Amino acid sequence: MKPIKEEDRIFGENIKREREKAGYTQERFSEMIDMTPNNLSAVERGVASVSLKMLRRICSVLKVSADELLYETQEKSDVATLTQKLERLNTKQLQIAEEMFSTLLEAFALRKE
């Protein structure tokens, strides 16, 4: 068994983290990117790598940059994390979230009075 390269380990951990943040199981995510669940598992463990085409597909589905997957990440602020989640929504979902957020801010404003 060949040793796991550090960059492959980091890449795999970052994919797993972003996949879980997006709420996808390995099975569902592997379908979305047209990869077998076994191959995705190997990538997430750092024992397999992906093609540039697959990297682009992964980034597109997760709505993250390649940098976020390729490099060790620093802790994001709560606002950055929330922004990333909002970016994953479709137009209709984003409208609903915006309405809910506006209602929430109004409730906070009333509480201060």
C-alpha positions in Angstrom: 0.0 0.0 0.0 1.5 3.3 -1.0 1.6 6.1 1.6 -1.0 8.8 1.5 0.4 12.2 0.3 -0.3 15.1 2.6 -1.9 17.2 -0.1 -4.3 14.3 -1.0 -5.2 13.9 2.6 -6.0 17.6 3.0 -7.9 17.6 -0.3 -10.0 14.6 0.8 -10.8 16.1 4.2 -11.8 19.4 2.6 -14.2 17.6 0.2 -15.7 15.6 3.0 -16.2 18.8 5.2 -17.8 20.7 2.3 -20.0 17.7 1.3 -21.2 17.3 4.9 -21.8 21.1 5.2 -24.0 20.9 2.1 -25.9 18.1 3.7 -25.1 15.4 1.1 -24.4 11.8 1.9 -21.5 10.1 0.1 -24.0 8.2 -2.0 -26.0 11.3 -3.1 -23.0 13.4 -3.7 -21.3 10.6 -5.7 -24.4 10.5 -8.0 -24.3 14.2 -8.4 -20.7 14.3 -9.6 -20.9 11.0 -11.5 -18.4 9.1 -9.4 -18.9 5.8 -7.6 -19.4 5.9 -3.9 -16.3 3.7 -3.5 -14.2 6.1 -5.5 -15.5 9.1 -3.5 -14.7 7.4 -0.3 -11.1 6.8 -1.5 -10.8 10.4 -2.5 -12.1 11.6 0.9 -9.6 9.3 2.6 -6.8 10.7 0.5 -5.9 7.4 -1.2 -7.1 8.5 -4.6 -7.0 11.7 -6.6 -9.3 13.2 -9.2 -9.0 14.7 -12.7 -9.2 18.4 -13.4 -12.6 17.7 -14.9 -13.8 16.0 -11.8 -12.4 18.8 -9.6 -14.4 21.3 -11.6 -17.6 19.2 -11.2 -17.0 18.8 -7.4 -16.5 22.6 -7.0 -19.6 23.3 -9.1 -21.9 21.0 -7.1 -20.5 22.2 -3.7 -20.3 25.8 -4.8 -16.8 26.2 -3.5 -13.6 27.4 -5.1 -10.8 24.9 -5.9 -8.6 26.8 -3.4 -11.0 25.9 -0.6 -10.6 22.2 -1.5 -6.9 22.1 -2.4 -5.4 24.0 0.6 -5.7 23.8 4.3 -8.4 26.1 5.3 -8.5 28.6 8.1 -11.6 28.8 10.3 -14.3 30.9 8.6 -16.3 33.5 10.4 -19.9 32.7 11.1 -20.9 35.2 8.5 -18.7 33.6 5.8 -20.2 30.2 6.6 -23.7 31.6 6.4 -22.9 33.3 3.1 -21.6 30.0 1.7 -24.8 28.2 2.7 -26.9 30.9 1.1 -24.9 30.7 -2.1 -26.0 27.0 -2.4 -29.7 27.9 -2.6 -31.6 28.3 -5.8 -33.5 31.5 -6.6 -36.8 30.5 -5.0 -35.1 29.2 -1.9 -33.0 32.4 -1.6 -36.2 34.5 -1.7 -37.7 32.5 1.1 -34.5 32.7 3.2 -34.4 36.5 2.6 -38.1 36.9 3.7 -37.3 34.8 6.8 -34.2 36.8 7.6 -36.1 40.1 7.3 -38.8 38.8 9.7 -36.1 37.7 12.1 -34.4 41.1 12.0 -37.8 42.8 12.6 -38.4 40.6 15.6 -35.0 41.5 17.0 -35.7 45.2 16.5 -39.0 44.9 18.4 -37.3 43.1 21.2 -34.9 46.0 21.8 -37.8 48.4 22.4 
